[in-house]
Amino acid sequence: MATREITRSPAVEDYCKAIFTLEARTEEPVSTNPLAERLGITPGSVSAMLKRLGEVGLIEHHPYRGVRLTADGRNVALEVIRHHRLLELFLAESLQMPWDRVHAEAEVLEHVISEDLEQLIADKLGDPTIDPHGDPIPSAELELQELETLALERLREGDSGLFVRVSDSDPEMLRYLSERGIAPGDRLHVRERQPFGGPLLVSFDDGRSEQAIGGRLAHAMRVQVDREPAAGDDGKRVRRERIVTEPAAAPRESDSPGGAGREEVSA
C-alpha cells in the first residue's frame, strides 16, 4: 500500500516530470543540482526523494552521473503531462479561459482527475494532439510525438517557417503575444537580425507590420523552419517519449521532503 501511495502522490509525479524534462534535453542522467534548481528546493530534499523513487522502481541510479527514469517512471511523467495539456486545452476551448491562465489551473487539477474524466475530456475535444501553446499531448498509449523545431533566436536572416509552440511558464509573455495577435500556427519570415545580440525583425504572412522579437521571447518561441537545420542548430526531431523545454512543477509543501515550497512552473 505504501508503494502505491508514493507512486501516485503529487510530489512523485512532479519529480518524474522534472527528471523527464531534464533527461530529454541532454539525453544524459540527471544530477541532483539541476533537479533541485528546476523544482525550487534544496539538493538535500531532492536526494531524499530520489532515494524513495529508486526504492519503488521509478528511477535508476547511475553512480557519479545522476538518475534516469525507468519505464514505469516515464509512464508516470507522461500520464501527468497528458492530464495537464488536455486540461489546458479544455479550459481554453470549452471554457474560453485565456491561454495565459490555463497553465496555473491545470497545475492544480492534473494530479486529481480520474482516467475516466481524462478520456471524457479527450473525446470532447476530438482526441487532440497539441495544447493551446503548441505543446504535443501524449496519446492515451503514452506516446509523445514532436516536430523538428528551432528556437526563433536561432533562425537566420531570410528564414521562413511556422510558429508552432511557445513555453507557457511566463503568463506575461503569453499576454504580450496575444496583444499583438501572434499565436502558434502563424507563418513568419525573418527580415533582419540586429547585430550584437539584438532582436530579430519578423514579419507575418497575414500582413501585420514587422515585430522586433528578441531576448527570452525569441528563446521561448519554437519554429518549424522551411529549411534543413544547419550544423549546430538545436532542432528537435520527431521522437517518442520526449519533451523539450517546459519546466516541471515543484512539489507541494505537504508532499515534498523537507517541507519545501512550490514555485510556479510549467508542465
FIVEXNU-843745 format. One line per field, with one value per residue: residue number from 1; residue in one letter; y, z, x of N, C-alpha, C in turn. Coordinates in pm, 1 decimal. Example, Ala and Ser with C-alpha at 12.3 -4.5 7.8 and 13.67 -1.06 7.14 Angstrom:
REM residues 2
i = [1 2]
aa = [A S]
n_v = [-569.0 -225.0]
n_w = [780.0 708.0]
n_u = [1319.0 1285.0]
ca_v = [-450.0 -106.0]
ca_w = [780.0 714.0]
ca_u = [1230.0 1367.0]
c_v = [-330.0 3.0]
c_w = [780.0 787.0]
c_u = [1320.0 1290.0]
END
This chain:
REM residues 267
i = [1 2 3 4 5 6 7 8 9 10 11 12 13 14 15 16 17 18 19 20 21 22 23 24 25 26 27 28 29 30 31 32 33 34 35 36 37 38 39 40 41 42 43 44 45 46 47 48 49 50 51 52 53 54 55 56 57 58 59 60 61 62 63 64 65 66 67 68 69 70 71 72 73 74 75 76 77 78 79 80 81 82 83 84 85 86 87 88 89 90 91 92 93 94 95 96 97 98 99 100 101 102 103 104 105 106 107 108 109 110 111 112 113 114 115 116 117 118 119 120 121 122 123 124 125 126 127 128 129 130 131 132 133 134 135 136 137 138 139 140 141 142 143 144 145 146 147 148 149 150 151 152 153 154 155 156 157 158 159 160 161 162 163 164 165 166 167 168 169 170 171 172 173 174 175 176 177 178 179 180 181 182 183 184 185 186 187 188 189 190 191 192 193 194 195 196 197 198 199 200 201 202 203 204 205 206 207 208 209 210 211 212 213 214 215 216 217 218 219 220 221 222 223 224 225 226 227 228 229 230 231 232 233 234 235 236 237 238 239 240 241 242 243 244 245 246 247 248 249 250 251 252 253 254 255 256 257 258 259 260 261 262 263 264 265 266 267]
aa = [M A T R E I T R S P A V E D Y C K A I F T L E A R T E E P V S T N P L A E R L G I T P G S V S A M L K R L G E V G L I E H H P Y R G V R L T A D G R N V A L E V I R H H R L L E L F L A E S L Q M P W D R V H A E A E V L E H V I S E D L E Q L I A D K L G D P T I D P H G D P I P S A E L E L Q E L E T L A L E R L R E G D S G L F V R V S D S D P E M L R Y L S E R G I A P G D R L H V R E R Q P F G G P L L V S F D D G R S E Q A I G G R L A H A M R V Q V D R E P A A G D D G K R V R R E R I V T E P A A A P R E S D S P G G A G R E E V S A]
n_v = [-120.8 122.3 163.5 210.0 452.4 638.7 625.6 746.3 1004.6 1368.0 1492.2 1294.8 1264.6 1520.4 1520.1 1313.7 1431.1 1647.9 1520.1 1381.5 1592.5 1718.9 1505.9 1461.2 1686.4 1665.4 1399.5 1259.2 1116.7 1262.2 1494.4 1585.1 1865.5 2026.9 1928.9 2007.5 2284.5 2322.2 2239.8 2410.6 2358.7 2229.7 2069.3 1861.9 1781.0 1685.8 1468.3 1295.0 1235.3 1115.3 880.6 749.4 729.7 556.0 327.0 246.1 182.1 374.7 524.9 483.3 462.4 607.8 574.5 850.8 1007.7 1054.8 1021.9 820.9 791.9 497.5 264.5 258.4 499.4 685.3 646.6 746.6 1018.6 1088.3 1039.0 1234.2 1463.4 1435.8 1464.4 1733.1 1886.1 1823.1 1929.9 2203.1 2261.1 2202.8 2394.9 2626.4 2599.4 2500.3 2639.6 2892.6 3020.2 3248.0 3190.7 3247.4 3187.4 2925.4 2741.0 2760.7 2675.5 2414.3 2302.6 2257.8 2079.6 1859.3 1644.8 1522.5 1445.4 1178.9 874.1 817.5 1071.1 1201.5 1064.7 1138.4 1412.9 1410.5 1286.6 1477.9 1689.1 1586.2 1406.8 1545.2 1657.6 1860.4 2121.5 2445.3 2603.1 2490.2 2266.7 1917.6 1663.9 1378.5 1055.6 837.1 598.7 674.8 777.7 1015.0 1249.6 1461.9 1753.0 1855.7 2136.7 2477.6 2717.0 3048.5 3241.3 3123.5 3132.5 3230.2 3530.8 3588.6 3340.6 3142.6 3015.9 2812.9 2918.7 2722.5 2652.2 2761.2 2835.9 2794.3 2901.1 3165.0 3390.2 3664.6 3686.8 3537.1 3694.2 3921.3 3827.1 3769.0 4022.9 4128.6 3975.5 3736.5 3391.4 3032.7 2855.3 3063.6 3186.0 3298.5 3531.3 3597.9 3906.3 4057.6 4040.3 4199.2 4342.5 4243.6 4080.8 4176.6 4217.6 4014.7 4115.6 4046.7 3943.5 3869.6 3644.6 3735.6 3998.9 4177.7 4444.4 4460.9 4288.6 4336.0 4096.3 3947.6 3837.2 3665.1 3596.4 3532.8 3310.0 3140.5 3091.7 2848.1 2727.7 2572.8 2527.4 2629.7 2488.6 2274.9 2219.5 2387.9 2288.1 2264.6 2388.0 2377.2 2194.4 1997.0 1670.6 1451.8 1230.7 972.8 983.0 1225.2 1551.2 1902.6 2183.9 2262.1 2372.9 2178.4 2118.8 2229.6 2030.2 2000.4 2166.3 2004.8 1751.9 1736.5 1635.4 1752.5 1971.9 2162.5 2448.6 2537.7 2644.1 2855.7 2693.7 2519.6 2246.8]
n_w = [0.0 78.3 -126.5 -347.0 -269.2 -263.6 -527.7 -659.6 -558.1 -564.3 -537.2 -623.5 -889.7 -985.6 -954.2 -1133.0 -1375.5 -1386.2 -1396.6 -1634.3 -1820.6 -1797.3 -1858.7 -2122.1 -2249.3 -2257.6 -2291.4 -2108.4 -1783.5 -1499.6 -1270.7 -917.3 -852.0 -1084.3 -1087.9 -837.9 -872.4 -1077.3 -952.0 -740.1 -478.7 -201.8 -255.8 -70.2 -1.0 -248.7 -283.4 -83.3 -175.2 -420.5 -337.8 -235.1 -467.9 -613.6 -459.7 -511.9 -774.1 -981.0 -1076.1 -1188.9 -1060.9 -1165.3 -1090.1 -979.9 -1184.8 -1205.9 -1229.2 -1406.1 -1546.4 -1504.8 -1710.2 -1586.8 -1445.5 -1658.1 -1762.2 -1554.1 -1565.5 -1829.5 -1817.2 -1636.3 -1773.6 -1998.3 -1874.1 -1786.7 -2024.6 -2172.8 -1997.6 -2008.5 -2274.5 -2271.0 -2086.4 -2227.9 -2479.2 -2429.7 -2205.7 -2258.6 -2136.7 -2102.7 -2269.4 -2117.1 -1859.9 -1825.7 -1761.3 -1483.6 -1362.7 -1460.7 -1340.6 -1080.7 -1114.0 -1254.0 -1104.6 -989.2 -1148.8 -1272.4 -1463.6 -1617.0 -1644.0 -1779.4 -2026.8 -2110.5 -2147.2 -2351.9 -2554.9 -2585.0 -2692.7 -2931.1 -2940.9 -2922.2 -3037.7 -2973.7 -2730.5 -2609.6 -2629.7 -2820.6 -2748.1 -2766.6 -2701.0 -2507.5 -2626.5 -2555.0 -2520.1 -2410.8 -2574.6 -2717.6 -2963.8 -3144.3 -3341.5 -3557.9 -3458.1 -3424.3 -3193.7 -3215.9 -3191.9 -3309.2 -3579.5 -3913.3 -4097.7 -4346.2 -4323.4 -4320.6 -4174.8 -3968.5 -3682.4 -3406.6 -3131.9 -2786.5 -2477.5 -2178.7 -1934.7 -1855.5 -1794.0 -1861.2 -2093.4 -2268.3 -2272.0 -2392.8 -2653.0 -2730.2 -2728.5 -2953.6 -3146.2 -3212.6 -3251.8 -3206.0 -3512.3 -3687.5 -3980.1 -4040.9 -4122.4 -4118.9 -4139.9 -4075.2 -3881.3 -3598.2 -3509.4 -3260.6 -3073.0 -3080.0 -3138.4 -3357.8 -3661.1 -3750.8 -3981.0 -4049.2 -4226.3 -4255.9 -4313.7 -4111.7 -3952.5 -3919.6 -3644.3 -3365.4 -3215.2 -2952.1 -2702.6 -2413.3 -2518.6 -2790.9 -2746.8 -2628.8 -2820.9 -3060.5 -3383.9 -3683.7 -3933.3 -4274.5 -4394.4 -4391.9 -4073.9 -3996.6 -3926.1 -3582.3 -3512.8 -3292.7 -3344.7 -3279.7 -3328.2 -3461.7 -3221.5 -2976.2 -2646.8 -2537.3 -2409.6 -2450.4 -2356.5 -2140.6 -1810.3 -1507.4 -1253.1 -917.3 -616.4 -389.2 -74.1 133.2 43.2 -33.7 47.7 340.9 358.4 153.2 -43.7 -317.9 -656.4 -922.6 -1213.2 -1531.4 -1697.9]
n_u = [82.6 197.9 382.4 215.1 95.4 311.4 384.0 172.1 153.3 126.4 380.1 563.1 481.7 546.4 825.8 893.1 811.2 990.7 1243.2 1208.8 1189.6 1444.7 1613.1 1540.2 1637.1 1918.5 1968.5 2109.8 2195.7 2029.3 2144.2 2160.6 2171.2 2079.0 1816.8 1720.6 1732.5 1543.5 1306.2 1296.6 1380.8 1583.2 1905.7 1945.6 1685.3 1602.3 1776.8 1684.5 1425.0 1485.2 1601.2 1377.6 1223.7 1381.7 1355.7 1095.3 1107.1 1094.0 1302.5 1643.5 1968.6 2274.6 2593.8 2785.6 2691.5 2411.1 2053.3 1813.0 1485.4 1293.9 1105.0 853.8 868.0 877.9 625.3 465.9 539.1 459.1 186.4 88.0 162.1 1.3 -251.8 -225.2 -194.7 -422.3 -612.9 -542.2 -613.0 -886.4 -981.3 -919.3 -1054.4 -1318.1 -1408.5 -1328.0 -1111.3 -840.4 -524.6 -302.8 -369.2 -443.4 -245.4 -176.9 -415.0 -432.9 -211.0 -296.3 -510.1 -413.2 -316.7 -532.2 -748.7 -953.2 -896.5 -1115.4 -1235.5 -1032.4 -1046.5 -1302.2 -1268.5 -1077.2 -1229.1 -1431.7 -1287.0 -1207.4 -992.9 -728.5 -400.5 -223.3 -165.3 -295.2 -65.9 84.0 224.5 297.7 54.7 66.3 -34.4 -316.3 -194.3 38.0 241.5 458.1 481.2 695.3 753.1 1021.8 1191.0 1314.1 1446.1 1326.5 1524.8 1744.0 1714.1 1808.1 1876.6 1637.9 1518.8 1219.8 915.7 694.5 538.6 515.2 503.5 519.3 673.1 484.5 542.1 560.3 327.1 303.4 452.4 297.3 66.2 170.5 222.3 -41.2 -159.7 -48.8 -151.4 -26.1 18.5 56.8 72.6 88.3 249.8 582.0 849.2 1189.1 1312.4 1535.0 1834.9 1932.3 2250.4 2502.3 2372.1 2114.1 1752.6 1541.0 1393.4 1078.3 835.0 488.6 274.7 16.8 13.0 68.2 252.6 612.3 761.0 967.6 1151.8 1312.9 1557.0 1433.4 1188.0 1231.7 1381.3 1196.4 1000.9 917.4 994.9 892.7 1098.4 1145.0 1359.2 1651.0 1799.4 2102.6 2446.2 2501.5 2263.0 1977.1 1772.1 1480.3 1406.8 1149.5 1026.8 966.1 825.6 940.7 994.9 1055.8 1126.1 976.8 936.6 906.9 656.2 697.5 712.6 433.3 410.2 317.1 375.9 641.4 976.7 1132.4 970.9 966.3 874.3 643.9 706.3 605.5 577.6 605.6 429.9]
ca_v = [0.0 239.1 183.3 270.1 591.2 724.7 627.6 832.5 1133.7 1482.2 1516.9 1196.4 1299.6 1639.2 1477.9 1238.6 1528.0 1725.8 1432.7 1354.0 1711.2 1738.6 1394.0 1477.5 1795.3 1627.2 1255.1 1212.5 1107.9 1390.6 1505.8 1644.0 2012.2 2078.2 1891.0 2095.8 2418.1 2321.8 2225.1 2517.8 2305.0 2209.4 1942.0 1758.6 1730.7 1608.1 1340.5 1209.2 1187.2 1024.3 750.6 688.9 693.3 436.3 213.2 199.6 142.3 478.3 573.5 402.3 545.9 588.5 629.4 970.5 1075.4 1101.5 923.6 814.0 728.5 365.2 264.5 297.7 641.8 759.1 640.7 841.2 1153.1 1108.9 1041.7 1363.9 1560.9 1423.2 1530.8 1877.5 1950.5 1811.0 2027.5 2335.9 2278.7 2205.9 2524.8 2730.2 2584.8 2478.6 2741.0 3022.1 3081.2 3295.6 3093.2 3279.0 3147.4 2783.5 2661.9 2759.3 2592.2 2274.7 2256.5 2211.4 1971.8 1747.4 1533.5 1471.5 1396.2 1034.4 831.1 830.9 1211.9 1227.6 1014.9 1220.8 1539.3 1381.1 1264.3 1606.1 1774.3 1520.5 1339.6 1642.3 1623.1 1971.7 2205.8 2583.0 2664.2 2415.4 2152.1 1792.2 1592.0 1233.4 978.1 752.0 491.6 742.1 806.6 1158.9 1281.2 1601.5 1801.1 1918.2 2281.3 2558.9 2840.3 3162.6 3312.2 3054.8 3147.5 3320.0 3632.0 3529.0 3216.9 3143.7 2894.9 2812.0 2929.0 2605.9 2634.6 2858.2 2798.1 2852.9 2927.9 3308.5 3444.3 3796.3 3664.2 3493.5 3810.5 4006.9 3772.4 3784.3 4163.5 4155.3 3883.7 3630.9 3264.4 2914.7 2839.3 3176.2 3179.4 3415.7 3548.1 3680.4 4009.3 4111.2 4014.5 4312.6 4298.0 4249.2 4015.1 4249.2 4138.7 3983.6 4182.3 3935.4 3975.5 3758.2 3632.9 3797.7 4139.0 4264.7 4513.3 4385.5 4284.7 4313.7 3989.9 3905.9 3800.2 3543.0 3561.7 3463.7 3179.0 3058.3 3059.5 2742.5 2743.8 2467.7 2608.4 2582.9 2450.4 2179.3 2288.0 2387.3 2229.5 2343.8 2426.9 2293.9 2138.4 1880.3 1583.5 1373.0 1118.1 931.8 999.6 1335.1 1688.5 1982.3 2294.3 2310.4 2344.0 2095.1 2181.1 2196.3 1954.6 2075.3 2170.0 1893.3 1625.5 1736.7 1609.4 1871.2 2080.2 2266.4 2510.8 2527.3 2761.8 2849.0 2646.2 2459.7 2101.1]
ca_w = [0.0 84.5 -259.1 -433.3 -227.6 -308.3 -673.2 -713.0 -490.7 -649.1 -533.5 -709.5 -1028.2 -1021.3 -969.3 -1258.2 -1485.8 -1391.1 -1445.3 -1775.1 -1898.5 -1796.9 -1930.0 -2265.3 -2303.4 -2278.3 -2308.1 -2010.2 -1648.8 -1436.5 -1140.1 -810.8 -850.4 -1182.0 -1048.5 -727.0 -927.6 -1152.2 -860.3 -641.4 -344.7 -168.1 -301.2 30.4 -15.9 -372.4 -259.9 -4.7 -260.0 -520.8 -272.2 -228.5 -604.3 -650.1 -385.7 -573.1 -911.7 -1079.3 -1131.8 -1168.9 -1029.9 -1238.3 -996.0 -1014.7 -1301.1 -1179.3 -1235.3 -1522.4 -1521.6 -1558.3 -1793.0 -1500.1 -1418.1 -1778.2 -1773.0 -1457.3 -1619.3 -1949.1 -1780.5 -1578.4 -1882.4 -2077.4 -1796.6 -1784.3 -2154.5 -2204.6 -1914.9 -2064.3 -2396.0 -2232.0 -2026.0 -2330.8 -2586.6 -2382.4 -2106.6 -2309.4 -2046.3 -2177.8 -2270.3 -2016.2 -1728.9 -1816.9 -1702.3 -1338.1 -1324.9 -1491.2 -1240.8 -964.7 -1147.5 -1323.9 -1013.9 -922.4 -1238.1 -1292.2 -1601.0 -1687.6 -1680.9 -1884.4 -2154.0 -2149.0 -2198.7 -2482.5 -2651.1 -2607.3 -2773.7 -3056.5 -2927.4 -2976.2 -3032.8 -2920.9 -2634.3 -2660.7 -2650.5 -2926.2 -2695.8 -2802.7 -2595.4 -2518.3 -2661.7 -2448.3 -2502.9 -2351.9 -2673.5 -2739.7 -3091.8 -3155.4 -3467.9 -3556.4 -3446.2 -3375.7 -3125.3 -3308.0 -3180.9 -3388.8 -3722.0 -3986.7 -4180.0 -4466.7 -4294.0 -4302.5 -4110.6 -3897.4 -3537.0 -3366.2 -2987.9 -2700.6 -2336.4 -2105.1 -1798.4 -1826.7 -1841.8 -1922.2 -2229.5 -2346.7 -2291.7 -2489.7 -2785.6 -2759.1 -2757.8 -3088.5 -3238.6 -3253.0 -3190.4 -3281.4 -3639.2 -3774.4 -4059.7 -4019.8 -4205.5 -4052.5 -4232.4 -4039.5 -3748.0 -3549.0 -3462.5 -3119.2 -2991.1 -3083.4 -3174.9 -3496.7 -3718.7 -3802.6 -4039.1 -4051.2 -4358.2 -4263.6 -4348.8 -3999.3 -3960.1 -3861.0 -3498.8 -3312.3 -3115.9 -2906.3 -2563.1 -2366.7 -2605.4 -2908.3 -2699.9 -2591.8 -2938.1 -3143.3 -3522.7 -3781.9 -4033.7 -4412.5 -4441.5 -4304.9 -3977.4 -4021.4 -3819.5 -3460.2 -3476.1 -3185.0 -3387.6 -3208.3 -3428.9 -3418.2 -3140.8 -2879.3 -2505.8 -2514.7 -2407.0 -2484.6 -2275.9 -2042.3 -1672.4 -1434.4 -1133.6 -791.3 -531.6 -290.4 54.8 216.2 -11.4 -65.3 162.0 398.3 363.0 56.3 -105.5 -462.3 -737.8 -1039.1 -1330.9 -1634.2 -1704.7]
ca_u = [0.0 286.2 440.0 113.3 75.1 420.7 385.2 68.3 145.7 163.2 524.2 628.5 450.9 624.4 965.5 906.0 804.5 1114.2 1350.4 1179.2 1224.0 1589.7 1674.8 1513.7 1719.9 2058.4 1974.6 2207.0 2138.7 2000.3 2208.0 2078.9 2164.5 1982.3 1681.4 1683.5 1709.4 1417.6 1194.4 1298.8 1400.2 1723.5 1962.5 1924.8 1549.1 1599.3 1845.3 1595.9 1316.2 1539.0 1618.1 1244.2 1182.8 1455.7 1302.0 969.7 1132.1 1063.3 1428.5 1763.0 2084.3 2399.6 2692.5 2863.8 2634.5 2276.1 1945.0 1724.6 1357.3 1266.0 984.2 743.0 881.2 838.1 480.0 410.8 559.8 377.8 44.8 51.9 175.0 -122.4 -356.5 -203.3 -215.3 -564.5 -683.8 -518.5 -691.7 -1027.6 -1009.4 -910.6 -1152.2 -1454.6 -1444.2 -1282.4 -1014.1 -723.0 -415.6 -202.4 -419.6 -479.7 -137.4 -187.4 -528.6 -400.0 -114.5 -371.0 -602.7 -350.1 -289.6 -652.9 -854.4 -954.7 -873.6 -1242.9 -1253.2 -933.4 -1097.2 -1416.6 -1215.0 -1016.3 -1337.8 -1498.8 -1200.4 -1173.6 -862.4 -632.4 -257.9 -145.4 -235.8 -306.8 65.3 151.0 298.3 232.3 -15.4 86.7 -152.8 -368.6 -94.3 154.1 344.2 468.4 542.9 735.8 805.7 1153.1 1176.4 1424.9 1410.5 1326.0 1652.0 1845.8 1688.2 1895.9 1810.5 1581.2 1447.6 1074.9 867.9 567.3 546.4 437.2 484.7 584.7 667.9 372.7 587.2 556.9 198.9 320.8 499.4 181.8 -21.0 239.1 195.6 -183.7 -187.4 -0.4 -218.3 66.7 -19.5 100.2 1.1 122.0 371.7 664.6 968.6 1290.9 1358.8 1666.4 1890.1 2009.0 2382.0 2539.9 2271.2 1988.2 1635.1 1510.7 1277.3 999.6 705.0 395.2 212.5 -115.5 27.0 98.7 380.9 723.2 772.4 1102.5 1142.1 1444.7 1566.3 1369.7 1076.3 1285.8 1427.4 1080.8 919.5 973.1 953.2 919.6 1164.7 1137.3 1492.0 1717.4 1884.4 2246.6 2526.3 2499.8 2127.2 1925.3 1644.6 1431.7 1348.6 1035.3 1067.0 867.7 856.6 1032.7 950.0 1172.6 1173.2 884.7 972.1 813.3 601.5 761.3 622.9 359.8 477.7 274.0 424.6 783.8 1062.2 1192.0 873.6 999.1 757.2 626.2 726.7 517.1 649.6 520.6 426.6]
c_v = [125.4 268.5 251.2 418.0 681.1 733.9 728.9 968.5 1246.7 1508.0 1421.8 1228.7 1420.6 1605.5 1403.7 1332.0 1602.8 1642.6 1404.8 1470.3 1728.3 1627.4 1408.7 1584.3 1747.6 1480.0 1194.7 1195.9 1246.3 1393.0 1586.4 1794.9 2070.4 2045.7 1979.6 2236.2 2424.4 2318.3 2333.4 2469.5 2274.4 2076.7 1829.0 1697.0 1644.4 1471.3 1243.5 1152.2 1090.3 885.3 677.4 645.4 568.6 312.1 158.7 176.0 245.6 539.2 468.8 494.9 506.5 653.4 742.9 1046.2 1130.3 988.7 930.8 754.4 586.6 375.6 305.4 446.2 727.3 759.7 735.9 983.0 1180.9 1115.5 1177.8 1476.0 1555.4 1491.1 1682.2 1942.5 1935.0 1913.0 2168.6 2359.8 2285.1 2342.0 2634.9 2720.7 2575.7 2586.3 2880.0 3094.9 3127.4 3200.6 3124.2 3237.9 2996.6 2699.0 2649.6 2671.2 2444.2 2218.0 2198.4 2083.9 1846.5 1624.0 1463.8 1418.2 1245.0 1001.2 839.6 975.2 1251.2 1184.5 1095.7 1353.9 1517.5 1360.8 1394.9 1694.1 1709.6 1456.6 1428.5 1597.1 1736.8 2053.4 2350.2 2650.7 2590.4 2295.7 2022.6 1723.1 1442.5 1162.7 898.6 635.0 545.9 748.6 955.6 1185.2 1429.9 1632.6 1854.4 2069.9 2346.0 2673.1 2955.1 3234.5 3249.4 3070.2 3249.8 3422.9 3567.5 3399.7 3242.4 3014.8 2915.2 2817.7 2821.0 2592.7 2741.3 2809.4 2868.2 2896.1 3074.6 3367.6 3580.6 3784.4 3623.2 3609.1 3905.7 3958.3 3792.2 3926.8 4201.6 4057.6 3771.3 3503.5 3148.9 2891.6 2952.7 3146.8 3309.4 3414.2 3641.0 3778.3 4052.8 4063.1 4135.7 4263.9 4304.3 4190.4 4085.9 4162.5 4105.1 4068.1 4077.3 3987.6 3849.7 3762.0 3699.0 3948.0 4232.4 4331.9 4428.9 4397.7 4262.4 4213.8 3943.4 3855.6 3669.0 3499.7 3486.0 3325.8 3085.3 3015.6 2954.8 2747.9 2617.7 2537.5 2544.2 2556.4 2342.6 2256.0 2276.9 2321.0 2321.9 2394.9 2328.8 2234.2 2013.0 1792.3 1503.8 1253.2 1087.3 961.9 1105.8 1464.4 1776.3 2082.9 2330.8 2279.0 2259.3 2164.8 2137.3 2121.0 2042.5 2064.5 2049.0 1761.0 1621.2 1710.2 1738.3 1988.9 2191.0 2319.3 2489.5 2655.2 2744.6 2813.5 2567.3 2308.9 2046.9]
c_w = [0.0 -51.7 -351.6 -399.2 -278.2 -460.3 -727.9 -644.7 -587.2 -651.0 -626.0 -855.5 -1073.4 -1039.2 -1101.5 -1378.0 -1499.9 -1444.0 -1593.7 -1863.0 -1909.9 -1873.5 -2080.7 -2326.8 -2341.7 -2313.0 -2221.7 -1875.8 -1584.5 -1297.7 -1043.8 -825.0 -957.1 -1145.0 -933.8 -777.3 -1000.4 -1058.5 -752.7 -498.6 -322.8 -224.2 -201.3 21.9 -140.7 -351.1 -183.2 -90.7 -365.6 -461.7 -266.9 -367.4 -653.0 -584.0 -448.2 -722.9 -1017.7 -1141.8 -1112.5 -1152.0 -1115.7 -1154.7 -1056.0 -1135.3 -1274.4 -1188.8 -1370.5 -1477.6 -1577.0 -1650.0 -1710.6 -1468.8 -1536.5 -1793.5 -1675.6 -1512.6 -1736.5 -1916.4 -1724.4 -1680.9 -1971.1 -2004.2 -1809.0 -1917.2 -2203.8 -2125.3 -1968.5 -2186.4 -2364.7 -2173.4 -2131.7 -2431.9 -2536.0 -2285.3 -2144.2 -2212.4 -2126.4 -2163.0 -2169.0 -1875.6 -1714.7 -1749.6 -1551.3 -1291.8 -1348.9 -1392.6 -1118.5 -996.3 -1201.9 -1236.1 -963.9 -1018.3 -1256.8 -1438.4 -1682.7 -1732.4 -1788.6 -2020.4 -2202.5 -2208.4 -2337.0 -2589.2 -2686.1 -2702.6 -2905.8 -3056.9 -2982.7 -2959.5 -2982.5 -2824.9 -2684.1 -2691.2 -2756.5 -2878.2 -2728.5 -2681.5 -2610.8 -2549.9 -2541.2 -2420.6 -2447.7 -2448.3 -2703.5 -2867.8 -3096.6 -3295.3 -3449.3 -3556.2 -3407.0 -3292.6 -3225.9 -3307.2 -3266.7 -3539.1 -3784.7 -4062.9 -4311.4 -4442.5 -4280.8 -4233.7 -4042.7 -3747.8 -3478.2 -3215.5 -2911.5 -2557.3 -2267.1 -1964.1 -1759.2 -1881.2 -1908.9 -2066.0 -2320.1 -2372.8 -2394.4 -2632.5 -2824.8 -2798.6 -2898.8 -3190.4 -3288.0 -3178.7 -3270.3 -3402.1 -3736.3 -3853.3 -4043.2 -4110.7 -4132.0 -4154.7 -4203.6 -3900.2 -3706.4 -3493.7 -3310.3 -3028.0 -2986.5 -3131.0 -3323.3 -3538.7 -3797.2 -3860.5 -4044.3 -4180.8 -4368.1 -4287.6 -4232.6 -4018.5 -3892.8 -3709.2 -3463.3 -3198.3 -3079.7 -2764.1 -2531.1 -2456.8 -2728.3 -2871.7 -2676.6 -2711.3 -3024.1 -3282.0 -3602.3 -3907.5 -4171.2 -4470.4 -4348.9 -4205.9 -4013.5 -3905.2 -3698.9 -3421.5 -3373.1 -3220.4 -3310.3 -3308.3 -3370.7 -3339.6 -3041.2 -2739.2 -2481.7 -2502.9 -2411.7 -2377.0 -2158.9 -1903.0 -1605.8 -1308.1 -1010.1 -703.5 -430.2 -155.2 139.3 170.1 -25.7 58.2 211.0 400.8 265.7 -6.6 -253.8 -530.0 -865.4 -1162.8 -1418.7 -1634.4 -1799.8]
c_u = [85.8 346.3 341.0 95.5 187.1 420.2 286.1 60.8 182.5 313.9 599.0 603.6 532.1 772.3 984.3 900.2 936.4 1230.5 1332.2 1222.1 1374.4 1660.8 1656.7 1601.9 1858.4 2075.4 2084.1 2137.7 2127.4 2061.1 2121.6 2063.3 2071.2 1837.9 1632.3 1652.3 1575.5 1297.6 1190.7 1310.4 1548.0 1774.7 1942.2 1785.7 1535.7 1662.8 1757.1 1483.8 1368.0 1561.5 1484.7 1197.1 1255.5 1399.3 1174.6 984.2 1099.1 1188.9 1536.8 1881.9 2203.9 2509.7 2774.8 2808.1 2494.7 2175.9 1875.1 1591.4 1357.4 1143.3 862.6 748.1 842.0 686.9 412.0 421.4 467.1 229.3 5.5 68.4 50.9 -238.3 -345.4 -240.9 -358.6 -646.6 -665.2 -607.0 -841.1 -1065.3 -1010.7 -1024.9 -1296.0 -1500.4 -1395.8 -1190.3 -892.7 -604.3 -306.9 -246.1 -439.1 -371.5 -152.7 -302.5 -497.2 -299.5 -185.0 -448.9 -534.7 -330.9 -416.2 -759.3 -840.6 -925.8 -1002.2 -1265.2 -1153.0 -986.7 -1216.2 -1370.2 -1154.9 -1123.4 -1407.6 -1419.9 -1160.6 -1037.0 -750.4 -487.7 -170.3 -231.1 -238.4 -174.2 146.4 229.7 225.1 170.9 14.5 -43.9 -201.3 -274.6 37.0 271.6 340.8 545.9 576.6 786.5 947.5 1134.1 1308.0 1369.2 1419.1 1460.2 1761.6 1824.3 1782.0 1813.8 1764.6 1506.7 1297.5 1034.1 735.0 594.6 456.0 416.1 559.3 572.2 551.7 412.5 578.4 426.8 212.4 368.3 384.0 86.5 39.1 211.6 49.5 -218.1 -144.2 -57.2 -130.1 32.0 39.2 9.5 27.7 249.2 448.6 786.2 1064.9 1347.4 1501.8 1705.2 1972.5 2142.6 2395.0 2432.3 2138.9 1873.5 1630.1 1390.9 1199.9 868.9 621.3 315.4 76.0 -107.5 52.7 233.8 488.1 722.9 918.3 1091.3 1282.2 1438.6 1498.0 1254.8 1124.4 1338.7 1309.3 997.5 989.8 910.8 987.4 968.9 1155.4 1275.7 1544.2 1803.4 2031.4 2318.7 2527.1 2363.5 2073.7 1790.5 1609.2 1358.5 1231.4 1085.5 956.7 919.5 962.7 954.9 1072.8 1209.3 1084.7 934.3 866.2 768.3 677.1 663.0 554.2 428.8 442.8 331.2 575.2 865.9 1123.4 1098.1 901.5 872.2 753.3 673.8 646.4 597.2 554.6 529.1 530.8]
END
